[in-house]
Amino acid sequence: MHRHFDEALKNLKEKILRMSGLVEEIIGTAIKALLERNSELAYKVIKSDDAINMLEIEIDDLCMKLLALYQPTAGDLRFITSTMKICNDLERIADLGVNIAQRTLDLLKVPPLKVKIDIPKMATASREMLKDSLNAFVNKDSKLAYEVCKRDDEVDKLNHEIFMAVFQCTPEDQKPVERVIDLILVAKNLERIADHSTNICEDVIYLVDGKVIKHHITD
Amino acid sequence: MHRHFDEALKNLKEKILRMSGLVEEIIGTAIKALLERNSELAYKVIKSDDAINMLEIEIDDLCMKLLALYQPTAGDLRFITSTMKICNDLERIADLGVNIAQRTLDLLKVPPLKVKIDIPKMATASREMLKDSLNAFVNKDSKLAYEVCKRDDEVDKLNHEIFMAVFQCTPEDQKPVERVIDLILVAKNLERIADHSTNICEDVIYLVDGKVIKHHITD
């Protein structure tokens, strides 16, 4: 019984690590597609979503089986329920990557906006938050997880700056409106990637320290 | 042992129903505050978020205890894990309500936009999706849950129409930019309420029919 449980748990760990790796890659590729105006990379992202969706279902299913068959307690139970939550966030992050890729394909139909808006800076900040939240999970590093949570405000600020910059364009630069809407949606997607990374970090802190910190980060 | 489990499960059901009721009320009040330009209601929403956050922690905690102490299987196990997910969505929906209330307070500092943009229609559609998703959960009505999932596209369309309308305003009407940004963010919040309602419906379908439908709704 114990041997089977240990094997199933090892299998679960491998799957969630694989999913983390794939999602990080999807976001990296989506951002590269956007910044380099590369439609091939955008299509690659859109295609890769199926694998993530399959993995999400497999992981959820495995968690349910582990809960039903082995009645885990304490640390193992926390690991399984945290994995279910993190898996959910990862799937949504991948969806946001697909959204960015779809917006990229739309943006490729028109010339780039003349006015400089700092999508690259925001993209880097969100991507780093995702990367570090997954490192915190893999290495059970709650200190890093805390640190990542605090960076969310910075991304919100960058998002607001982009919104302001878009609306301060001349009416001529704002046209076609679809382009500025796409840019705003890309910024919003990046902001939500940062939000989900924060959620992952909150789950890591719960997993490692057994503490519920959400709603309590004050600085 | 069984009696304790039944009592704890009943307690969990009561708590998640209470949370559902509160969240539905928060969203209703936030929308009313927005449409009637009522700061008092907006402050009421912002204040009520603490109660939701407390409930989320209590429910999560209770689910973990039920899993650890009673090793539930089959339907009970599905109910507990679905409740954890729905609780998470409810908490995020409440956050979106708070966001709408905060945007409302900002919008009250400036006169209303002259151009008609159909926030009320979108607000009604999102709110109805939330209401019906919670009805589907309470009544274990997977047919209603399916029906709600299909309405998500309509809300996305309304969101896009609002974005287009905002950008088709004259430069004069777009000023101050903070106002149009707030309106766009309100629309985005409404769209995310519809998204989370869809997630709840997917969990209801899993709970009632044991089927995983996400990623498979085609029309």
Chai-1 contact restraints between the chains, C-beta under 6 A:
chainA,res_idxA,chainB,res_idxB,connection_type,confidence,min_distance_angstrom,max_distance_angstrom,comment,restraint_id
A,N53,B,H215,contact,1.0,0.0,6.0,A-B,restraint_1
A,I57,B,V212,contact,1.0,0.0,6.0,A-B,restraint_2
A,L67,B,L77,contact,1.0,0.0,6.0,A-B,restraint_3
A,A68,B,T73,contact,1.0,0.0,6.0,A-B,restraint_4
A,A68,B,L77,contact,1.0,0.0,6.0,A-B,restraint_5
A,Q71,B,Q71,contact,1.0,0.0,6.0,A-B,restraint_6
A,T73,B,A68,contact,1.0,0.0,6.0,A-B,restraint_7
A,L77,B,L67,contact,1.0,0.0,6.0,A-B,restraint_8
A,L77,B,A68,contact,1.0,0.0,6.0,A-B,restraint_9
A,F163,B,I181,contact,1.0,0.0,6.0,A-B,restraint_10
A,F167,B,V177,contact,1.0,0.0,6.0,A-B,restraint_11
A,P171,B,P171,contact,1.0,0.0,6.0,A-B,restraint_12
A,V177,B,F167,contact,1.0,0.0,6.0,A-B,restraint_13
A,I181,B,F163,contact,1.0,0.0,6.0,A-B,restraint_14
A,V212,B,I57,contact,1.0,0.0,6.0,A-B,restraint_15
A,H215,B,N53,contact,1.0,0.0,6.0,A-B,restraint_16
